[in-house]
C-alpha cells in the first residue's frame, strides 16, 4: 500500500480539522463541567486523526455512520 500524497494546503486543512474537533471536544467538556450541558457524553478527544483520515477519502455524497463518539466524524465530514 502506498502512502497518501497530500499537498501543503491539504495538510494544513487536515491539521485545522483536527484542531476544530479538539476545540469542540474541549468546549463540550467545559460546558458539561459548568452544568450548561446536562447529561453524559463520550468525548472524541485524542482520536481526531482517525475521523479526519477516514473522511478525507470520502466524497461529498458519501454517508458516514458512527457510534456514541460521533462528534469527530461529523465535524470531519463537514457538519
C-alpha angles and dihedrals in degrees: 000000000000125000119258111254113218129182121235091258092050091050091050089050091050090052093046092051092050090050091049091054092048093048090049092051092047090051092049089051090049094048092047090051091056092044094245089122109042126204133030134310139181107226124218097209111137094026099073096116092058094058094041093048094050096042091047088070096049127097120233090255095050118109127225131203123199141176132231090310096060102133094092095048092049093050093044090052090053105258 
